[in-house]
Amino acid sequence: MSAPGAPTDGVHWCRSWAFAGASTDGLPCDTVTNDRSTHRCCNARGFLRTLVGLACALALASCRDAPPKDEPASAPAPASTPGLPPLAGFFADKLDEPGPYEAPRQSADFAADAPHMLVLELDKPIAEIESFSWTGGSVATLRSVIARLTKSAQDANVQGVVLRASDLDIGTARATELKAALQRFKGDGARKVLCHTERIADAGYLVLTACDRIAIAPLGEVAIPGPSATPIHVKGLLDRFGITADFLHVGAFKGAAEPLTREAPSPEMRKTLEAIVERSYRTQIEAIVAARKLSEADAIARIDQALFVGEQAVQAGLVDEIATWEAFVGGTGLPWTVARGDKKLADFGALQRFLGMLPPERPSEPHVALVYAVGTIVDGAGTGILGAREQIASRTLVPALRALASDENVKAVVVRVDSGGGSALASEQIWAAMSELAAQKPVIVSMASVAASGGYYISAPAQKIFAEPDTLTGSIGVVGGKIVVRDALEKLGIQTYDVHRGARARIWSAVSTWDEGERAAVRNLMERTYATFVDRVAAGRKLGRDQVLALAEGRVWTGSDARERGLVDAIGGLDDALTEAATQAGVEPGGPLSVYPPEPTLRDILTSFGTVSVGGEAGAFAALLSDPMLVGLAGAALEGDASRADARFARGLRRMLVTIAALQRAHVWALSPSYSLPRAM
C-alpha cells in the first residue's frame, strides 16, 4: 500500500505528505498574491492533500494494527464498531454518544432485545438523493427513511414508531410515498405510529395523517392553508437590465419561457395551473377526511381557517393532544431508542472505497439496479459522477446505462426520474440509451415530484411507468431561444462590433435579436425536434401519433390525469417500481440493489475540479445569472425590500435563473415551466 520510494513507516510518510506545502503553478500555498483563483485552487488542493494523507495514515494504521493472516490474534479485541481497528472503532463509537448537555438518545430501560419503540426524527428536508458535501447530512433521502421503516417492521422487538417531525420540508408526491410507507409499517395494526410535532404545515401534515395519534407541543402550530401556485415572471426585471429574451415555443401550453417573455401567465398556463392546484387541493381534503374522521365540508372549513395554535388544533380535530416531546415519548409505556443513520465515518470499508483501495460495493448475485435521474438535463459530461446527484448530464448518464445493459448480474433497472427536463439534444441521447437498455432487460420508471418535458422524454422507453397522483408529468413540447444582452452591455458602457460572413452567422449571437429569416430557421429546427419527441412517446407508450398530439402541446398533467390518458401505467412510488422490476426479472423482491450514482470517490472529486459548463457570450450571461447579487437585486426589485422577500420565492427565482444559465448552450429545450409551487398538499 505504500507509494514508491516511501519510507518503511507508511503512516509517517502519509502524515508528512499530508502536511507538506501544496503548490499551484509553482507558487507555494502561502505565497501572497492578488490572484483569487490561485488562492482558491491552492486552498482546495491543500485541503485535499491533508484529507488524503490523513485517510491514508488511518488506512495504513489499520493494516499495522491487524494481525497477519497466518497469525491469529492473541486475544479477542474489545467490542467496538465492526470492521475498524480498535482505536478508530473507539473514537467512532464515542462520536455517536450524546454530550453531557444533550438530550438522551434512548430511555434508561432500553434493551435492543426487548420490546421497545423506535424514535424516527424527521428534522431535515426529504430529498431523492443527497448532494455531495464535505460535511454531509444536509438532507434525508426518501429511500433511506423508507428503508429504515421496512427494516424496523422485520424486528419483532419494535412495537411501533414515534415520529418526531417539525417544519418538515417535503413535496406532496414524496409525502404521499412516505405516508404509504408508514401505513405499510403498521401492517395489520400490530405496530403503532405515534407522532409529535412543534410546527407542521403543508405536505408535512399529509405525512402525519398516517399516524394513530398526533400530539402537538404547547403553543405549537398547524398550518394547512391549501395549495397555491406562484409563477415568477421576471420580464420586467430583465427590461430594467436591458436584457431581451428572444424565444419561440412549439405547443400552445409550452410555457417554460413565459416568465422571461410575458408579464403574466397566458390563458393556457392559467388552465394548467388551475388543474394542478385542484389536484393538490383534493389530495389535502381526502387525507384529512380519511384520517381525522371529518366530513368534507368540515375539512374544507379547516383549510379555509388555515392556522391553528395549540388547543385550537385539538378542538379542530387536527391533532389529538397537547404534550411536550419528553412527556409524549415517555408516555408510550415502552422503552425507546432513537433510530440512528449509518455511521459513515465509522465505516472503514467506505473509507477504503473512497480512496480507491477497494472496488465499489455492488451485489455479486442477480439483482435490480436503481438509477437516479435528478435535476436539469444538460449536454456534455457536466461535473461527472459527482454532479450526477444534481443534474442529468448526457455523457455521464448514457455510459452508466450502457454499462448496466451489459452487466449480466443486473436483471432489471428502475430509473427514478425527478426532472423538469432541459436540453432536447441530451434528452434524445439519453432516450436512445434507455431504449437500448429496455431492449435487453426490464426497465421500470418511477416518477418522483416531477418528470415532465425532457424528464418524460427519457422515461418513454420504459416497459412500465409509475407516478404519484400529484406528480407533474407530460409537457410534451419544446421551447428555444436566446438571451440578448446588447442593451445591458451598452448601459455598462460596453460597445460591441460585429464582422461576419454568411447571412445567418449571428443567429446564436447574444448581442442581436433574430430577423425574420433567422426566426423561421429556428422554428423549423424546433418543429422537427417536437415531431421527434412526439414519435418517441408514441412508440414507447404504444399510442397513435394523433393520440399523443392530443395530449401534447406542452401541457403538464398530474399523475392521476396522466394515468387516465395512458401517459403512465400505474399510481405508486419507488417501492412499487422496485417490486415490479424484481417480479419481471425473476429475482427476490427486497433484495440488494446496485445504485447509481454510487458513493463519490476521491477520483470523482478530483476529476470534477476545473469543469466548465458554458463559454463565450453564453458563459458570460451564465455567470451573470448565477451571481447571488442578481438574485438579491431581483428580490429587492420585485418585492420592494429584499429583507422581507419570501424564502420560497427567492429559491424559486434562483432555481429558474440557474437553470437558464445551465441551458445556454442548448438551442432547443424540452423544459417544463417552473411554477414555484409552495410546499402545500
Secondary structure as the mmCIF struct_conf table of DSSP 4:
data_model
#
loop_
_struct_conf.conf_type_id
_struct_conf.id
_struct_conf.beg_label_comp_id
_struct_conf.beg_label_asym_id
_struct_conf.beg_label_seq_id
_struct_conf.end_label_comp_id
_struct_conf.end_label_asym_id
_struct_conf.end_label_seq_id
HELX_LH_PP_P HELX_LH_PP_P1 SER A 2 ALA A 3
TURN_TY1_P TURN_TY1_P1 PRO A 4 GLY A 5
BEND BEND1 THR A 8 THR A 8
HELX_RH_AL_P HELX_RH_AL_P1 GLY A 10 PHE A 19
BEND BEND2 ALA A 20 ALA A 20
HELX_LH_PP_P HELX_LH_PP_P2 GLY A 21 ALA A 22
STRN STRN1 SER A 23 THR A 24
TURN_TY1_P TURN_TY1_P2 ASP A 25 GLY A 26
STRN STRN2 LEU A 27 PRO A 28
TURN_TY1_P TURN_TY1_P3 CYS A 29 ASP A 30
BEND BEND3 ASN A 34 ASN A 34
HELX_RH_AL_P HELX_RH_AL_P2 ARG A 36 ASP A 65
BEND BEND4 ALA A 66 ALA A 66
HELX_LH_PP_P HELX_LH_PP_P3 PRO A 67 PRO A 68
TURN_TY1_P TURN_TY1_P4 LYS A 69 ASP A 70
BEND BEND5 GLU A 71 GLU A 71
BEND BEND6 SER A 74 ALA A 75
HELX_LH_PP_P HELX_LH_PP_P4 PRO A 76 PRO A 78
BEND BEND7 ALA A 79 ALA A 79
BEND BEND8 THR A 81 THR A 81
TURN_TY1_P TURN_TY1_P5 PRO A 82 GLY A 83
BEND BEND9 LEU A 84 LEU A 84
HELX_RH_AL_P HELX_RH_AL_P3 PRO A 86 LEU A 95
TURN_TY1_P TURN_TY1_P6 ASP A 96 ASP A 96
BEND BEND10 GLU A 97 GLU A 97
HELX_LH_PP_P HELX_LH_PP_P5 PRO A 98 GLY A 99
TURN_TY1_P TURN_TY1_P7 PRO A 100 TYR A 101
BEND BEND11 GLU A 102 GLU A 102
HELX_LH_PP_P HELX_LH_PP_P6 ALA A 103 PRO A 104
BEND BEND12 ARG A 105 ARG A 105
STRN STRN3 GLN A 106 GLN A 106
TURN_TY1_P TURN_TY1_P8 ALA A 108 ASP A 109
TURN_TY1_P TURN_TY1_P9 ALA A 112 ASP A 113
BEND BEND13 ALA A 114 ALA A 114
STRN STRN4 HIS A 116 LEU A 122
BEND BEND14 LYS A 124 LYS A 124
STRN STRN5 ILE A 126 ALA A 127
BEND BEND15 GLU A 128 ILE A 129
HELX_LH_PP_P HELX_LH_PP_P7 GLU A 130 PHE A 132
BEND BEND16 TRP A 134 THR A 135
BEND BEND17 SER A 138 SER A 138
STRN STRN6 ALA A 140 THR A 141
HELX_RH_AL_P HELX_RH_AL_P4 LEU A 142 ALA A 153
TURN_TY1_P TURN_TY1_P10 GLN A 154 GLN A 154
TURN_TY1_P TURN_TY1_P11 ALA A 156 ASN A 157
STRN STRN7 VAL A 158 ALA A 165
BEND BEND18 SER A 166 ASP A 167
HELX_RH_AL_P HELX_RH_AL_P5 THR A 172 LYS A 186
TURN_TY1_P TURN_TY1_P12 GLY A 187 ALA A 190
BEND BEND19 ARG A 191 ARG A 191
STRN STRN8 LYS A 192 ALA A 201
TURN_TY1_P TURN_TY1_P13 ASP A 202 ASP A 202
HELX_RH_AL_P HELX_RH_AL_P6 ALA A 203 LEU A 208
TURN_TY1_P TURN_TY1_P14 THR A 209 ALA A 210
BEND BEND20 ASP A 212 ASP A 212
STRN STRN9 ARG A 213 ALA A 223
HELX_RH_AL_P HELX_RH_AL_P7 LYS A 235 PHE A 241
TURN_TY1_P TURN_TY1_P15 GLY A 242 GLY A 242
STRN STRN10 THR A 244 VAL A 250
BEND BEND21 GLY A 251 GLY A 251
TURN_TY1_P TURN_TY1_P16 ALA A 252 PHE A 253
TURN_TY1_P TURN_TY1_P17 ALA A 256 ALA A 257
HELX_RH_AL_P HELX_RH_AL_P8 GLU A 258 THR A 261
BEND BEND22 GLU A 263 ALA A 264
HELX_RH_AL_P HELX_RH_AL_P9 PRO A 267 ARG A 292
TURN_TY1_P TURN_TY1_P18 LYS A 293 LYS A 293
HELX_RH_AL_P HELX_RH_AL_P10 GLU A 296 GLN A 305
STRN STRN11 LEU A 307 VAL A 309
TURN_TY1_P TURN_TY1_P19 GLY A 310 GLY A 310
HELX_RH_AL_P HELX_RH_AL_P11 GLU A 311 GLN A 315
TURN_TY1_P TURN_TY1_P20 ALA A 316 GLY A 317
BEND BEND23 LEU A 318 LEU A 318
BEND BEND24 ASP A 320 ASP A 320
STRN STRN12 GLU A 321 ILE A 322
HELX_RH_AL_P HELX_RH_AL_P12 TRP A 325 GLY A 330
TURN_TY1_P TURN_TY1_P21 GLY A 331 GLY A 331
BEND BEND25 THR A 332 LEU A 334
STRN STRN13 TRP A 336 VAL A 338
TURN_TY1_P TURN_TY1_P22 LYS A 344 ALA A 346
HELX_RH_AL_P HELX_RH_AL_P13 PHE A 348 LEU A 355
TURN_TY1_P TURN_TY1_P23 GLY A 356 GLY A 356
BEND BEND26 MET A 357 LEU A 358
HELX_LH_PP_P HELX_LH_PP_P8 PRO A 359 GLU A 361
BEND BEND27 SER A 364 PRO A 366
STRN STRN14 HIS A 367 VAL A 374
BEND BEND28 GLY A 375 GLY A 375
STRN STRN15 THR A 376 VAL A 378
BEND BEND29 ASP A 379 ASP A 379
TURN_TY1_P TURN_TY1_P24 GLY A 380 THR A 383
HELX_RH_AL_P HELX_RH_AL_P14 GLY A 384 GLY A 387
TURN_TY1_P TURN_TY1_P25 ALA A 388 GLU A 390
STRN STRN16 GLN A 391 ALA A 393
HELX_RH_AL_P HELX_RH_AL_P15 SER A 394 SER A 406
TURN_TY1_P TURN_TY1_P26 GLU A 408 ASN A 409
STRN STRN17 VAL A 410 SER A 419
STRN STRN18 GLY A 421 SER A 423
HELX_RH_AL_P HELX_RH_AL_P16 ALA A 424 ALA A 438
TURN_TY1_P TURN_TY1_P27 ALA A 439 GLN A 440
BEND BEND30 LYS A 441 LYS A 441
STRN STRN19 VAL A 443 ALA A 452
TURN_TY1_P TURN_TY1_P28 SER A 453 SER A 453
HELX_RH_AL_P HELX_RH_AL_P17 GLY A 454 TYR A 457
TURN_TY1_P TURN_TY1_P29 ILE A 458 PRO A 461
BEND BEND31 GLN A 463 GLN A 463
STRN STRN20 LYS A 464 ALA A 467
TURN_TY1_P TURN_TY1_P30 PRO A 469 ASP A 470
STRN STRN21 LEU A 472 GLY A 474
STRN STRN22 VAL A 478 VAL A 484
HELX_RH_AL_P HELX_RH_AL_P18 ARG A 486 LYS A 491
TURN_TY1_P TURN_TY1_P31 LEU A 492 GLY A 493
BEND BEND32 GLY A 502 GLY A 502
TURN_TY1_P TURN_TY1_P32 ALA A 503 TRP A 508
TURN_TY1_P TURN_TY1_P33 ALA A 510 VAL A 511
BEND BEND33 SER A 512 SER A 512
HELX_RH_AL_P HELX_RH_AL_P19 GLU A 516 ARG A 541
TURN_TY1_P TURN_TY1_P34 LYS A 542 LYS A 542
HELX_RH_AL_P HELX_RH_AL_P20 ARG A 545 LEU A 551
TURN_TY1_P TURN_TY1_P35 GLU A 553 GLY A 554
STRN STRN23 VAL A 556 THR A 558
HELX_RH_AL_P HELX_RH_AL_P21 GLY A 559 GLU A 564
TURN_TY1_P TURN_TY1_P36 ARG A 565 GLY A 566
BEND BEND34 LEU A 567 ASP A 569
STRN STRN24 ALA A 570 ILE A 571
HELX_RH_AL_P HELX_RH_AL_P22 LEU A 574 ALA A 585
TURN_TY1_P TURN_TY1_P37 GLY A 586 GLY A 586
BEND BEND35 VAL A 587 VAL A 587
TURN_TY1_P TURN_TY1_P38 PRO A 589 GLY A 590
STRN STRN25 LEU A 593 TYR A 596
BEND BEND36 PRO A 597 PRO A 597
HELX_RH_AL_P HELX_RH_AL_P23 LEU A 602 SER A 608
TURN_TY1_P TURN_TY1_P39 PHE A 609 GLY A 610
HELX_RH_AL_P HELX_RH_AL_P24 GLY A 616 SER A 626
HELX_RH_AL_P HELX_RH_AL_P25 PRO A 628 GLU A 639
BEND BEND37 GLY A 640 GLY A 640
HELX_RH_3T_P HELX_RH_3T_P1 ALA A 642 ARG A 644
HELX_RH_AL_P HELX_RH_AL_P26 ALA A 647 ALA A 662
TURN_TY1_P TURN_TY1_P40 LEU A 663 ARG A 665
BEND BEND38 HIS A 667 HIS A 667
STRN STRN26 VAL A 668 LEU A 671
BEND BEND39 ARG A 679 ARG A 679
#
